[in-house]
Amino acid sequence: MKKPLSIFLVGISAVTLLDSLGAIASRQLNFNYSLLSFVSFIFYVGFAFFLTRQADKKTTIVLTGLLGLFDATIGWKLSELLGANTAENKIEITTTILITTAIFMTIFASLLGLLGWWLSKKISKTNDN
């Protein structure tokens, strides 16, 4: 279990870096920060893909879900603190919105983790033949 945990910590670092640099870049280059969501989703699938080499299906899905939870809470707050350009989407973040977003992102990231796990297994089967 040590190797998956170290991969998870690298994932947390990468999400933090993406959220931080994305927030700064969106403000400096004047683009909507939400456009980076697609990059995050690709990252979740890639994270799960590589994690699958060291962990089982359940661990991969759970850790990818936790990565989504981190991104939806701490990553969101970090992007706010760094002044991400969200254009006209100024949403007052209430407790309800935060909890709903955290639950949705955890589930969605878990599904992306399942996709990454599946892709990893598909590709490894192809390479084994």
HUGI-V697942 format. One line per field, one symbol per residue. phi: phi as a letter, one per 20 degrees, with the letter a starting at -180 (. if undefined). A space follows every 50 residues. Layout:
phi=???
This chain:
phi=.ffgffffffffffffffffffffffffelcfgfffgffffffgffgfgf fgfdcegffffffffffffgffdffffffffemgedleeedfeeffffff fffgfffffffffffffffffffffffff
